[in-house]
Every structure is written in structure tokens, then in C-alpha cells.
């Protein structure tokens, strides 16, 4: 196991072991509910995509963590396999699935997402949330393409690293021990998004949360917050269609036509 991978495993095993000490006191939220109310738009957009395509499908939750998205996907009728480097995460995810009565639709395993043991063409959908900063992208995308079916799709949500204000916030969390060096320095950049085209014939991106994080200050004012969030959402809709999209907090990606299949098709 590479040193960077071992560091991440140790970091999250330590953090998640606290959940296992008192699981009954945990606030068991899943899907878009894990995000602050001001920062849920990208997750909700992604869930709307999943609602339309996941029923009855074989879905790989890629770096599933504690299964917060696996639970949502399983509740929508998919069969979910989750793979994560943390052996403590699998224990938490299994408890979570039992609580939500979807354990019959979930299979959580410990493994390295850059070198998975699944056969080729195993999954209809590969889903990812917030794991790109942990990865060697070349190794990760090669594996995703391998395990996807010919008409499969890779979709997910992740963080962009161009916004100086958000980068300062990440640095503060790093100094508090809440982040590792890898996740501080390896946040996705626009150049990385361009590199997605090396692996998929079709790439689509949507950007979220440029100004909406300002609504955080009004979250505890139930009458004011919806108005502020709606207004800032409209501002974002305008600004994120410009060159400012690189300063968004989150990017949702929808990738299809895995490159290996395009090569086979051309060869034929």
C-alpha cells in the first residue's frame, strides 16, 4: 500500500472509530442532507439524475466512506456495492444500512479504488462524492473505465480548488487536523476536468455554490434564509455560466462512453 493511501486510511479510521463508540447518538443523515442547507443545490441536482437512472441498476459507490450516498441510491431501487480503503468505514456503513433497512441492497467491501478486484464491465453506474483529492487520477479513471459497462456512466460531485476564500477555509481545517496533506494539496482543478476527456467520449459538468455559501449566516433565520438562498442561487446561475465557474465550490460531472469501448469500436 502506498504511503499516501496508508495516511488516508489511518486518518479516517481514527475519526470514524468515534462513531462506533456511540452509534446511537450519531445524526444519521444521508444524501444531500449531509451538506449544509446553503450548499445542497449540487447534491440535489445529482440526486435528481440518480432518481431517473438508478432503479434496478448495479451501482458502484466509489470511495463510499460511511455510505451516506449508498443509502440514498439503494433507497431508489439500485443494488449498491461500496468500496473504501477504511475498514472502520465499512463497519459504520453496515450499521447505517441496517438502520435504514437497505442492507439487502448494499454490499460494502474494503479495497483500494485504484486497483479493484471487480471483473471488467461489472457496473451500470459508478458514483463518486468527494474522493478525487485522495487519488492518483490516472490510476483511478483507468479502473473506473474498466469496471463500467459499455453503456455505463460515471457521475459524481467534488470540490474545486480555485477559490482563495474556500482554500483558506480548507487550510484552517487542515491545521485543526480535520484534513490530511493530500486533501489540502490535491483538490480538483479545471485542468483536471479537461483531463477527464482522456477517458470518456462524453463529458458534462455543472458548477455550484459561488455565492450561496454567503447564505450560511442566515441559516438560523427560517423566514429570511429561503429568500436569501433563492436570491444568491439566481446570482450563481448567472455568474457560473461565465469564466467565474472555476471559482465554484462544487462541480457535478456526468461522464459516459468509457474510452476503452471507443477504442474497441474503432478497431472493429
N, C-alpha and C positions, 0 to 999 in steps of 0.2 A: 504494500500500500504506500502510495506517495506521501511525503511529509505533509503537503498541503491538505490532503484528504484526511489524514490522521488528525490534524489540528482541528478540522471542522467536526469530525466525529466526536472527539473529546469535548469540544466546546458545547455541542448540543446535547451530548449525553449528560453532562453536568447540569445544564439548565433544565432539561426535561425530567431528570430524576426527582426534582422537587414536586413535579406534578404527581408522580407515583406515590409520594409520601401521603398526600391527602387528595385523592382524585375526586372525592365527593364535594370538595369546596371549590373545584375549578369551574370557571364560567365557560361552559361547553358551547361555544359559538362555532358556526361553520359557514362556508361560502363567503358571500360579500359581507356578512355580519362581522367578520374578523377585522375589517377595516373601520377606521373612524367614520362617522356619518358624513363628514365633509369630503371623504376620499373614497367613496364607494362606486362612483359612476363607472369607472373602468371595469370593476368586478361585476357590476350588474350587466353591463354590456356583454361581457364574456359569458355570464350565466344565460343570457338570452340566446346566445349562439349555441350553447350546450343543450338548452331546452329543446332545440329544433333538430339536433343531430345525434343525441347520445342514447336514445331509447334502444335497448337490446344490443348495444354495441360493446365490443371489447375495448376497454379504455385503460391505458397505462398512465397512472399518476406518477410523473417523473420527478423523483425527489419529493415525495409526498409529505415529509415532515410528520406532523401528528394527524394527518388525514383530514384536515379541515375542508379540503375540496373534494377528496374522495367521497366523503359522506354526502355532499350535495349531489355529486354525479350519480352515486348509487341510488339515491332517493328519486332520481329522474329515470330510473329503469335500466341503467347500464351495469355491466359487470366490470368491476374495477380491480386492477392489480396495481398495488403501490410498491415502489422500490425506493429505499432510502439507505444511506450509509450508517445511520444511527440505529443501534439495536434497542435503545431505550425508546426511540420514536415509535417503533413497531408495537411496543407494549402499550403505549399511550393510544395509538391509533386503534388497536384492537378493543380497548376499553370503550373508546369513543363509538366505534361501530356497533358494539353490543348495546350501548345506551340508546342509540338511535335506531336499533332494530334493522340494521342493514348488513350485519356480519355475513349473511349468506350470499351477499353480492360483492363482498370485499375479500381480497387476499393480499395481505401485507407481507413483504419479504425484505430482509436485509441484503443489500447489494450495492455495488459500485455502478452508478448510472453511466459511467464512461466505458464500462466493459460488462455488459449484461449477459446473462445466460439464456435469454429467451431465443427461441428459433426465429429465423427470418420470417417476415410477413405475419407477425403474431397479432397485431393490434389495428383496429379501425381508427382509433384516435390516440394520440399521445398528448397529454395535458401537462402544462408546466406553470408553476407560480413561484416567482421569486427565487429561482435556483441558479440563474445564469452566472451570477458573480462567483459561484463556487467552482465553476467548471473550466476545463480546457475545451473551448467551443468546438474545435476541430474534432476532437475525440467524441464529444457529446453528440454533435449533429450527425456524424457518421453512424453512430449507434442508433440514433432515432430513425434515420432513414432505413437502416437495416431491418428494424423490427416493425416498421409500418407496412401495412398492406399497400398494394399498388395504388388504390384509390383512397388511401388513408390521409389524414390531416394531422398536423401538429399545431396546436393552438395554446396560447397561454398569456400570461401577464407578467411584466417585470419592470424593474426600476431603471430609469435613465440617469446618467451621471454628469450632465452638463450644467445643472442649475447650482450656482455657487451658494445660495442660501440653504438648499437641501443638502449639499455636500458638507456644509458646516455642521448641520444637524447630525449627519452620519458620523462625522469626526467626534462630536461630543459623545455620541453613543458608544463609539469605539473606545474612547478614553474611560468610559464607565464600565467597560468590559462586556457590553451588550453585543458587540460585533467583533469579528476577527479581522486580521490584516487583509486577508483575501477579499472579504466582502466590502472592505473600505476602498481598496485599490482597483477592483475588477468589475465595478458597476458597468453595465452596458453603455456603449457609445453609439452614435449614429453610424460610425464606420463598421461596427459590429453588425448592425441591422443590414447594411449593404452586403456584408459577407454571407447573410442567410441565403442569398441568391446562388451561392455556390452549391447549395444542397437541395434547393427546391425550385421547381419550374415556375411556381406562382407564389408571390409573397404579398401580403396585405398587412398594413399597420394602421392603428388608430391611437391617437395620443390624448392623454387625460391629465387634468389637475395641474394647470399652470398657476391659476389664481385662486382656485377653490380652497386651497389649504388655508387661505385667509379667513374662511368661514369658521375655522376651529374656535375662534374667540367668541362666537355666538352660539355654539352648540348647546349650551345650557340655558338658552333663552328660547323655549319652544315656539313662541309666536314670531320671533324675529328670524330664527335660523332658517326656516324654509325659504323665506323671501330672499335673504342674503345669498343662500346657496344657489337658488334659481338664477339670480342676477349674475353671480360670478360664473355659473355654468354657461350662460349666454356669452359672457366675455371670453371664456375659454374656447367656445365653439368658433369664435371669430379669430382669436389670436393663434389657435393651434392649426389653422389652415395656412399659416404664413411660415416664414423662416423661423419663428419663435418656437415651433413644435419641438425642437431639440431641448428646450428648457422645461418640457413637461416632466411631471413626476413619474407617471406610469405610461407604458406602451403595451397595447394588446396586439399580438401577432397571430395571423392565420396563414399557415404555410401548407401548400399542397403540391402534388406531383413530385414526390421524392426523386432526387436526381438519379439514383441508381436505376429507376424504372424508365426514365427518359433515355438513358444510355442503352438499355436493353431494347427499347422500342426502335431507336435509330439503327441499332445493329441488325434488327430484323427487317 
